[in-house]
Amino acid sequence: MRGAFQTFRDLLVAVGPFALLAAGLLYAAFRFLAPMPPKVVTLATGQDQGAYAEFGRRYAAWIGQHGIEVRLRPTQGTVENLQLLRDDASGVDVAFVQGGADTVLPPAGERKEDGLEAIGGLFFEPVWLFYREASAQRHHGRPSIDSLAQMRGWSVNVGGPGSGVPPLAARLFESNRIAPDAMDLRSLAQTPAVIELLEGRIDAIMLASAPEAPMVQMLLMTPGIRTFDFVHAEAYSRRYPFLSAVVLPRGVVDLARDMPPRNVRLIAPTAMLVARDDVHPAVVQLFAQAARAIHGDAGWFQRRGEFPNDRALEWPLAAEAERTFRSGTPWLQRHLPFWLANLVDRMWLVLLSIVAVLIPLSKVVPPLYQYRVRSRIYRWYGQLRRIEDAMLAGGDRVALAREVDDLDTRVERIPVPLSYADELYALRSHIQMVRRKLTGTVTARTRSAGDA
């Protein structure tokens, strides 16, 4: 048992510095790369009953399966979301953003450099202008209008101050030469505005939302409420690069009731996911994968696989999002839990580098272990040599013989691995050789004394 312990201690002394160096390099790499993502991420969404809120719940459920909690933060919309992203103290990491709604504009032909990056374009976010047929009849003698210019004198809700709709509405009205004081513009939140529209206290509301939004679905089915047909949709898309011309196909809302009864032309900015550029890459990767799962199917305005994409982005596309769109889900993540796949994915190159450094250093371990074991044997040769020198110098042979016996007894208890037993027995044979010399001398002297 003692021999096994001594062997283990020798091995520990030989391997210990090497192991400590390896552990130190791994710890430094882990701290520097920070491969493990945070457990909680905050996503700024939008108003209740809106598309951003609905999609936020889907993202939280999808990403939650991989061990990261997504906390949803309701807001008024894009403008507030961008303010939160740019505020270091807000705690918001990722947010939905409507294209063209940001008031911070870069120089012409350049993308923004404000500490944010895009995870991808997610879906067309049509501009819905719902108006009362009764209002059109009252103002123009017919139940429909075909130009924004015909809305002079109307009361129109364009959303709260934190929404992306007010700046967009201002551009649209300005392009139709409608002065701000030529309309009664309201700034109610979405739900109160819909109530005001249905009860006839306002003439129209403007929303920018995906068709999945419950309010949009409800208004499309409400009798007496008409969806404005943007007959100049192509012209708007040419004037404003962040807008696309899309078509709401006839019957797509309800085929049985033929709703809408005709194709409706709409304009649509692209909704994006935008993140702070210091968000952990694994979080960006998960959001990009969730975007593919949630927005990749065909919809009212896009074909299967059209979204998410990197077109019409106002911020640089995050590297991890680009990698996800190009290569899909990493191979390791298809076969391992996310945390382990992510750890290997982010550490393998560093691990290879560490191994490349440690392999040459590992060659020191066997000689060091060998030295440790042999030193326990060879250090006794010094004492044996001293005894032999004392004998040749005429020292007290009886006392020297006792020292040899003591030395032999102590050497018997030296624990060494079996692979080094030959060297131990060589030492003991040398002890016996010296003992024989001493014993022979002592015997010869004893006989001489007896003869005398």
Phi, psi and omega in degrees: 000316180296322179296319180295319179296318181295319178298318178297320180295320177298317180295321180295318180295323181286318185271336186308306180301322178296315180294320178296320177297315179298316180295321179296318178295318179296318180296316180297318179295320180296317180291322183288316183277335182046063187290338184273126181286165176292158180279340183228135178229140180255127180245119176278128185252258182187205182283151174302147182072006178262170182295321181298319179295318180295313180292327177301319178296324179292318178296317181299319181291319184291312183287330178300334178295341182257015172088011178243125179277128176255113178269127183268133179242105179296142179219179175282342179143206191301311184301314178294321179301316180293322176299319179292319179298323182277354179261112183299335184269359186285332183082000180276131182258319185223151181207153170279138183223134177273129179301138176082359184265350182285134180273350177269107186252134178278172174302154182305134177081002181241156175266162183291144174233077186232026179082012179240158175215152182271144173263346175145158170281135191255315184192159172289135181245082188300149172274114180259124175244100179265131180224159180279131175300326180296325179291317178297321179295320182291320184275327189231002176076013177210157189280003182219159174232159181229014179208141176297332180299338180281001183263010175301135180086356180276157171262119187231131175267126181247011175097167183288168183299331181275358182276160176275354184285317182306312178295326178292316179298321180299319178296316183294316180293322178297320180293340176261011176059042175255116180290147181305327182275001179274356179226160175261090184272130180250159182231043180281154172293167191300308184297311176300325180294319178297319178299316179298321180294313183295329180270001172083015181271346169227161185271328186203159172226147177245128178234154169235107188199154174291154182294345178290345181299131182303321181295320178296314180301317182293316183291328178295335183259359187274123177297142178086353177250125184247147176267125182294133178266110180283087182296338180258029184302316179297320180295319178298319182293333178281327181283327184235105185300337181280355180258146174237148176271123180231166183232130171273107188294149177301133177080357185292332179286314180206104182295322183296324181261005180053057180241126355288159184284356180205163174298138179243122178276134182226163171247147187213119164288167178260126176284140183233157165261126180237138182230158170293145184286357175258009176292141184303136182303326180294326177293316177301317180300316181294319179295321178295319177294319177297321179299319178297320182287324187273322187250006185280343182281167176291149179219192182297331187238001181218158176268164180301133178084357180288328177236154355286160181210178181250020180271150175059032178273143180261353177233158177300142179286130179299142183300319181292325177293318178299318179297319181294316180295327183280319190245351181078199181291130179305148184300317182299323184291340178284343185238349182233159172303151186302315185298320181287317179298320180293319180298313180295318183299323184267348184249349191297321181294319178293321178299318178297320179296318179296317178299320179298327178283322187281332182302310177298322180292332182295341179292345178282336188296309181301314177298324179293320178294318179299318179298318181299316183289313183293329181297330178292336179270311188291335183293340179281340178297328178298316179292322179295321179294323178297318179296317181295318178297319179297322178297315181293334180275003178087026180289175180292106186292328179294313179296321179294324177297320177296322178296322178296317178300316179297319179297318180296319179298318181290323180292329179302330185267006180287120178275123177224152174297155181301330182293344179248013183295329180298324180287326176295316180291331175296318177298316182293325177294325177291325175297317179297323178298314178295321179298318180297321178299312180295316182296319178298320180292315181298318180296317180299318180294322180296319180294320181298320180294324180291322180295324180292000000 
